[in-house]
Amino acid sequence: MAAGGYGTEGLNGDAAPKETQGAPSSPYVRKQPAGRGLDASRSAPPRRRPAEGLGIYIHFPFCLHKCAYCDFNSEVADDDLRALYLRTLKAELSRDGPTLHRRTEDISQAAKARVTSIYLGGGTPTVYESRELTEILALVRDIFALDEDAEISCEANPGTVTEASLRELHQAGVNRISIGAQSFNDAELALLGRIHTASEAAQAIQAARAAGFANLSIDLMRALPEQSLAQWEHTLDKALELAPDHLSCYGLSIEPGTPLARQVERGELVPLDDYGAAEMFIFTHEKLTAAGYEHYEISNFAHPGKRCHHNLLYWRNKSYLGFGAGAWSYVDRERFRNIAGPEAYCRMVLEEGELTAESECLEPQAALGEAVMLGLRLAEGVDLAKLGAGFGLDWRQLYDDAVDKAMATSLLEADGERLRPTLRGMLLNNELAALFIYSR
């Protein structure tokens, strides 16, 4: 489970991500009937879309074990279903990839958007052999116009990789690896239902370095039930000893229906209170920035030059295409999602049925609102005047009161033409987003 942008965190502050499948429904969106997205027959005139680059997300929904906190689109499957899914994924890429890529063309230049990032997420992509993942990447390269310096990321869990398998991925062109360690405390890992120990997590990270990865991210989870600040500091210290280039530090969200939620309901676990969670958030910021990391997004920290480009596409409201079960795509203010269940997904692709579960078309005001909310997750913030102009709107008519309230409550600060979230604004991102939702 690695960082994933809007699709990874939605509007829930810094809660743990819900997969990296693209974006979920937005409070701004007007839902449309299902249909394979980017309908060329739409009567609206084409809108000029700057050629800022395109992200490709590919979802692998399988894990060796379902973690206790997980309500993501993932499941445990047998070898037959995993093999069928891989064949289906290749079929979807081959069938729909060229059409979708043509629809991302920049109207002013009549050139297909260049792909600047590929993200293999899940689930656990590395339940597949590196050879199989390499085949998927080769197919993507055949279909899409890929930048020479494109970021190619893969999520990996300890217990599913070796130095040899990681080296094969690296040789295939994967240049960024995200290791889901989650904790360096064995008791916490057991609570979360992880399949590995703290020592095995460290070994997987060291194996990735030995395999040649110069861009390595570690996923961690904080604000666990009954977790102390000292326990979280221990995990951070162990992570820093491994010298990652990037750290994603998510606050645990206890989701209904998960084993962890049932333990809480039975009184077996006590969730950490808001004060304790806030204390950990601020501590994380102070410790990691002191260690030389940029706190560039609510839950994400990176050494200079090592920010996750793919997730920045989400947060900057740029275009991406998703392939696989439940994957979201977003191009030209239209968002659409594949059917989520792996078996249903396979059936629809192979029988050439209706693959899209839902699609959403945003009017300019809705698209602006979403761009603002996403941008205010980033330390760089937003240029409201520039954003508004891009959608043909005057931001002051929509958000003047919201900005005044956010500034008055120290959630935002001005930096030239940009508005940036303060540390308080990052911590209370739900409150900050609500000001812009309800100001319209």
Helices and strands as residue ranges (DSSP letters): H 5-9, E 30-32, E 54-60, H 79-102, E 115-122, G 125-127, H 130-143, E 146-156, H 163-171, E 176-182, H 186-192, H 198-210, E 216-222, H 229-241, E 246-251, H 259-265, H 274-290, E 294-297, E 300-302, H 309-315, E 319-323, E 328-331, E 334-338, H 342-350, E 356-361, H 364-375, H 384-390, H 395-408, E 412-415, E 418-421, H 423-427, H 429-437
